[in-house]
Amino acid sequence: VVSTQSTGSSGINAEYGEQQLYFKELTSKCISKDVTVRDEAVNSLSTDTGLAAIIPRLSVFMIEGIRVGLGESKMYYIQYVLSMLEQLLQNRAIRLEKFLHDLIPSVISCMVCAQICTRPLEQDHWAVRRTAASVLAGLVRSHSLGTNQLQSRVIRMLHHALDKQNSGLVTSFGVLAGLCELGPMTINTIVLPEIRNIYRRVELKCATSQDPIDRHAKEKIKALLVQKCADVVQEHMPELLSVDDYEQKFGDIGREMFFRVMRPPGGGGMM
């Protein structure tokens, strides 16, 4: 005679075993060196409705993956995990609320860590930081409620990091990318009121630094701010009409902002 208790226990164990096998197969494919295998597995995360059962383990896997990637400057590993998160955010069958307290700090670390690769002058870690900022914004948008004030808390965290006088320019780039990805309202209320001082600090740090990465960071920060802020300026500050207006309002970055805003439709900018 087989007891119902033992039968039920066997069923649970079998189900757990299947989930564990699926988890191992999926995660190994998501970090595979075979691009076709990896892309297929990562893309499946956006549509697979059966992921809910393994989300706890998948979240730990991604958090640990970022930790290892940052600790060993393995940027490709960070990219794999960020790609996984991008796809998971599109999957309406799963929710990540229970894991945000670990996921969000991990993603922010990808944005602001001083070094995420072994050859920062050659490898495009800037794009990876911007991807992390986009993922952060996706996590915030998908899980912000009036009760949890998630967006407000993330903005405060980034704003505080931006105000730190000893932050490196690479870190400042990541923080600004995060703030800008949180949308036009954040740009209008947080970034634009401080853009003159922000860019002045960037120039001062670059002028006193011997590190060539800081010169790259300065140009990347300028390009980021001009690209992300121009449309917001155009919408919210129509009274600014000339180069002088822009320079008076925004300081040294004002000229670039003016030409970005005033570029002809479909054009690459004014000469």
Buried (B, 14 or more C-beta within 10 A) or exposed (E): EEEEEEEEEEEEEEEEEEBEEBBEEBBEBBBBEEEEBBBEBBEBBBEBEEBEBBBEBBBEBBBEBBBEBBEEBBBEBBBBBBBBBBBBBEBEEBEBEEBBEBBBEBBBBBBBBEEBBEEBEEBEBBEBBBBBBBBBBBBBBBBBEEEEEBBEEBBEBBBEBBEEEEBBBBBBBBBBBBBBBBBBEBBBEBBBEBBBEBBEBBBEBBEEBEBEBBEBBBEBBBBBBBEBBBEBBBEBBEEBEEBEBBBEBBBEBBBBBBBBBBEEEEEEEEE
